[in-house]
Each structure stands twice: as C-alpha cells, then as structure tokens.
Amino acid sequence: MSKNTPVNDYITEYENSGVARFHIPGHKGRILQGLESRDITEIKGADYLFEATGIIAKSEELTSEIYGSAKTLYSTEGSTLSIKTMLGIIKTCKKDGSRTLVLAPRNVHKAFIDGCCLLDIDVKWIYTDRLTSGLCVSFITPDNLKQTLAKCDKTPDAVYITSPDYLGNMADVEQISKVCKSFGVPLLVDNAHGAYLKFLEKSLHPLDMGADMCVDSAHKTLPVYTGGSYLHIAKNSPKEWLQSAKETMSLFASTSPSYLIMASLDRCCGELKNGLIDSIRACAKKVAEVATTLNQLGWDTKTAEPLKLTVYPAKNGYSGDELADVLREHKIECEYSDTDCVVLMCSPFNDEKDYQRLVLALNDTTKKQAEPIDDKPYLLPQAKVKMSIRQAYFSPHKKVAVDEARGRICARPVVSCQPSVPIVIPGEQIDDEIIKILKRYSIFYIDVI
Ligand SMILES: Cc1ncc(COP(=O)(O)O)c(C=O)c1O
C-alpha cells in the first residue's frame, strides 16, 4: 500500500544503502544529534525544491490534493518565506507597471512588512473603530473592508488579512472574500496558525472560504519540524501565479532547503491520509471540553480557533504573564502571554496527562482580588505615512530614545519579539499616541531617519 510519502521513502532507501557520502552536508550522515543520516542534499533522485519534478513535486501534489489547491508549495523557511513569496507573486504578475498596492489591517506579522520592504510594495491600512487592548487583534469586518475599498483612489492589487491571529480570533474570511470578489481584488490570507483548519468536521480553511492564496505554518499546528510551511494557490487562480510561484520563492530562499523539513512535510501528508484527520477532530472536541471545565472552575477562556485555549485571567487577579509563571511552576509552558492573556496551543500530540495537569494547575491556583487595570483598551493610532516602507528602510538612520522620536520618521519596523506584530512601520511619523504604545510594550529606543 502506498504510504504517500515519496520524500521519506527515498531518504529511507538512501539511508539504508550504505553509500559513501562524498557530498554535502559535512556530517556525512554520521549520528551526532540523531537525524544526520536523514539530512541529505540535492543528490541524484532527490529532486530540487525550486525546480521540482520528482519526489518533491509528487509530495507537494499529494498535499495539494488534500487541501484542494491548484498548487501547494513547500517552504522550509516558515510562513515568513511563504508570505514574501505570496506578495512577490502579486507583484511579479502585475501587468500595468504601476506601483503595487496592498490593503491590510494593522495586525500583520513582521514578515509582511519585510516583504513589502524588499518588493517596494505600498500598503494602505484598514483601521476599525473597535477598541483594542493588543496589537495582535484586527477585528476587521466585511463592512470595514467594503468602505475602505470604496474609498481607494486606485484599485489595490490585493487584500491581505491575518486569520487566525495569535490569540485565536478568526476573521469572517468567507464574507471578506465575497467583498474582495465584488471589487475584483484577490484575497491573501496569513493562515500561519490554521494549517489544521482544513480538517475540522466543517473546514474553516481560508481556501474553502474563498481566499485566492494563503500560507499555513504547518509546523505550528501539525506534526512538522519547525520551519515547515505551505503556500497554497487556489483553483481558478491566474496561470501566471502558478507559473511564477517557485521562481518567486527562490528569490527569497536559501538554495539549500532542509530535507529534514521537507521530509517532515511529506510525512505529515502521509499521516493526514492515515488517521491524523480523525485525531485533529477529536482534539478539537477535547479542547472545547477543557475550555468548559476551566470556565466552570472560574477561568475565562476563549476558543474561537478550535485548537487554541486563550485564558483571560484578569478577573482572578492575575495578568497573563503572571499566570504563565504560575503554570511554569506546574511544569506547563505556554505559547504566549501578555498583560491580558495566556495562549495555549494544543494538538493531537498533547496527551490526556497534559490536559489533566493544566486543569489541576488552574484548579489549584488561588484566585485573588482583581486589581484595577490601568491598561485600558485603546484605538490604534492612524499614523501619518511620510514615505514608502522601502524608502524609509534604506534611508540613513539612527537610534533615539522614544521620547526624542516625536515628529521623526520611523526607519525600522518595531516589534515585540512575540507576536512580531509591528507597532510602528518604516515611513510612519511618530507621534505621542505611538510613543505611548511603544512604552506599553517596553520599547524605549527606536530607529528614525
Ligand atoms: C500570524 C503569523 N504569521 C506569520 C508568522 C511567521 O511564520 P513562521 O514562523 O512559520 O515563519 C507567524 C509566526 O509566529 C505568525 O504568528
């Protein structure tokens, strides 16, 4: 029976062949950390990611079939590479020669800004009138988008959204895609956190909701090594997108993609065809049950995205960061915490004991008197854009204390390490509102032109 894992089958055969390795990598397959014998390079028969015609092409096709895409590309450098590729495809396939313009809400990952910088893309930000207490969340609605699109002087080349976000909020991708279609603008989705959404009882994957391209960090939610990501191109996409995709990815990528990561993406495809989908569905049910239990224990949890448990502990007297420390004492490490919340990411590879430990830990955690929060939700400031991202990035610049940055133009994206959502973007003028938010994220220095 076919295991649907052509890359792994090839590597296993090579591993067992006893061939003397007079090729890269320098470890020659000798075991130092454990995986060296499977860490190969582009030898005969092993195909080449950016001009794939053999085992890698076959593996990508198998994954494409599972996702129902016209084409799925493997990335071994995360969605960071897939996002730049997606933007690159839009720019490369643009026919009218004018500057490329993309519309996006403000909660983009830094990879998007880097892509716009490298490709010299202009961005028009979609702001909403909803208060927020964090940069990760956008809350854009189909109406917000419709209004922004209607006001655009020039039809943008794409709309780009992030869904799910780092905290597990999901946008209404289906309705947003309908708005995009009515304006004839392609929808690109950063679905880094949602590779598994395809496999729920009812798919919530962006491709099934009408997205034209999306990226999935397979490594975030599926059993894939860190760095494994997909770029999916939807059926009925322009043929130029399909033709230019690999070449565009290679523009940003290493010429030595990791076979360990490709083999891991390939193996995941085999697992999906062999029971993993059922396990994902069972896991989504388990997470919902655990959320209910935690709510009954008096902890506010939110599970809009089915495999994330986001706990908001303010009413029990804890900040998210404090609760994360409490969980660490119970030998539980979260994905992310900030003032408001703790984000726990679950997968079918968490076992019953993990969930029991979590429930016991929160059951044992003494609730305290809630302290008044001085961090009130705020409206994201709409910064004045003084020049393009690329022009600002490549201008001479220097680092100054944020208080001295008032009125100056930002030269480097400013992000806090996680969730890597930029607070200020190159080309924007820094004002008091922005300075307040920078300090809130404990950022005290900034590069300005
Ligand atoms: C929303 C979002 N997009 C993109 C990325 C980049 O993904 P990767 O780590 O696969 O490069 C991340 C990483 O955390 C993310 O949270």
Ligand as a Chemical Component Dictionary entry (heavy atoms), coordinates in Angstrom:
data_LIG
# 
_chem_comp.id                   LIG 
_chem_comp.type                 NON-POLYMER 
_chem_comp.pdbx_formal_charge   0 
_chem_comp.three_letter_code    LIG 
# 
loop_
_chem_comp_atom.comp_id 
_chem_comp_atom.atom_id 
_chem_comp_atom.alt_atom_id 
_chem_comp_atom.type_symbol 
_chem_comp_atom.charge 
_chem_comp_atom.model_Cartn_x 
_chem_comp_atom.model_Cartn_y 
_chem_comp_atom.model_Cartn_z 
_chem_comp_atom.pdbx_ordinal 
LIG C1 C1 C 0 0.418 35.395 12.317 1  
LIG C2 C2 C 0 1.776 34.915 11.912 2  
LIG N1 N1 N 0 2.134 34.988 10.624 3  
LIG C3 C3 C 0 3.334 34.556 10.188 4  
LIG C4 C4 C 0 4.242 34.022 11.061 5  
LIG C5 C5 C 0 5.571 33.540 10.551 6  
LIG O1 O1 O 0 5.527 32.156 10.486 7  
LIG P1 P1 P 0 6.797 31.208 10.528 8  
LIG O2 O2 O 0 7.250 31.135 11.940 9  
LIG O3 O3 O 0 6.271 29.910 10.026 10 
LIG O4 O4 O 0 7.833 31.790 9.635  11 
LIG C6 C6 C 0 3.915 33.918 12.428 12 
LIG C7 C7 C 0 4.877 33.366 13.385 13 
LIG O5 O5 O 0 4.682 33.317 14.560 14 
LIG C8 C8 C 0 2.648 34.381 12.860 15 
LIG O6 O6 O 0 2.276 34.308 14.144 16 
# 
loop_
_chem_comp_bond.comp_id 
_chem_comp_bond.atom_id_1 
_chem_comp_bond.atom_id_2 
_chem_comp_bond.value_order 
_chem_comp_bond.pdbx_ordinal 
LIG C1 C2 SING 1  
LIG C2 N1 SING 2  
LIG C2 C8 DOUB 3  
LIG N1 C3 DOUB 4  
LIG C3 C4 SING 5  
LIG C4 C5 SING 6  
LIG C4 C6 DOUB 7  
LIG C5 O1 SING 8  
LIG O1 P1 SING 9  
LIG P1 O2 DOUB 10 
LIG P1 O3 SING 11 
LIG P1 O4 SING 12 
LIG C6 C7 SING 13 
LIG C6 C8 SING 14 
LIG C7 O5 DOUB 15 
LIG C8 O6 SING 16 
# 
